Amino acid sequence: MLQGKTLPIFDKPICENLRTKAIYIPGGNLQNLVEYNPSTHYWCNCTAQVVGPDDDFVSPVSCERSRSCFKPIGGKPIA
């Protein structure tokens, strides 16, 4: 799914379950996984809904390490 796409440089981990339509569009902008865009529809891959397994809304801002369902892309974050 992410083959041929590059993730922008980011200073915080991104949850591997955070999704936007941009991931599935050739040449899509993955910047929306890093920065919140109010015109982008986000969903959780675990629930296929706008809320995660913990019943909180998902977005690049709200999907962070403090959530019990958070899984960083590439595994455990360094420090």
C-alpha positions as CSV (number, residue, x, y, z in Angstrom):
1,M,0.0,0.0,0.0
2,L,2.8,2.5,0.8
3,Q,5.1,1.1,-1.9
4,G,6.4,3.8,-4.1
5,K,5.3,6.5,-1.7
6,T,7.5,8.5,0.6
7,L,6.6,9.7,4.0
8,P,7.5,13.3,4.8
9,I,10.1,13.8,7.6
10,F,8.3,13.9,10.9
11,D,9.3,14.6,14.4
12,K,6.6,12.4,16.1
13,P,5.6,8.8,15.4
14,I,2.5,8.2,13.2
15,C,0.1,5.5,14.1
16,E,0.1,2.7,11.6
17,N,-3.6,2.4,11.7
18,L,-4.4,6.0,10.8
19,R,-5.8,6.2,7.3
20,T,-6.8,8.8,4.7
21,K,-7.9,8.3,1.1
22,A,-4.5,9.8,0.0
23,I,-2.8,6.5,0.9
24,Y,-4.8,4.7,-1.8
25,I,-4.4,7.3,-4.6
26,P,-1.4,7.1,-6.8
27,G,0.7,10.1,-6.1
28,G,-1.4,10.9,-3.0
29,N,-0.1,13.3,-0.5
30,L,0.9,11.5,2.7
31,Q,1.5,14.8,4.4
32,N,-2.0,14.5,5.7
33,L,-0.8,11.7,8.0
34,V,1.5,14.1,9.7
35,E,-0.4,17.4,9.7
36,Y,-4.1,17.8,10.4
37,N,-6.1,18.9,7.4
38,P,-9.7,19.8,8.2
39,S,-10.9,18.8,4.7
40,T,-9.4,15.3,5.0
41,H,-11.5,12.3,6.2
42,Y,-9.5,10.2,8.7
43,W,-10.4,6.7,9.9
44,C,-8.8,4.0,12.0
45,N,-7.8,0.8,10.1
46,C,-8.7,-1.3,13.2
47,T,-12.3,-0.1,13.4
48,A,-12.9,1.3,9.9
49,Q,-14.6,4.2,11.6
50,V,-13.7,7.8,12.6
51,V,-13.0,6.5,16.1
52,G,-10.4,4.1,17.2
53,P,-10.8,1.0,19.5
54,D,-10.7,3.4,22.5
55,D,-13.7,5.3,21.2
56,D,-11.8,8.5,20.6
57,F,-11.7,10.3,17.3
58,V,-8.7,9.8,15.0
59,S,-6.5,12.3,13.3
60,P,-2.8,13.1,13.1
61,V,-3.3,15.3,16.2
62,S,-5.2,12.9,18.3
63,C,-3.5,9.6,17.4
64,E,-0.5,9.8,19.7
65,R,1.6,7.6,22.0
66,S,-0.7,8.2,25.0
67,R,-3.5,6.2,23.4
68,S,-3.7,2.5,24.3
69,C,-4.3,1.5,20.7
70,F,-1.4,3.5,19.3
71,K,1.1,1.5,17.1
72,P,3.9,3.6,15.5
73,I,4.8,2.9,11.9
74,G,7.8,0.8,11.8
75,G,7.4,-0.5,15.3
76,K,8.5,0.8,18.7
77,P,9.7,4.5,18.5
78,I,13.2,5.4,19.6
79,A,13.2,7.2,22.9
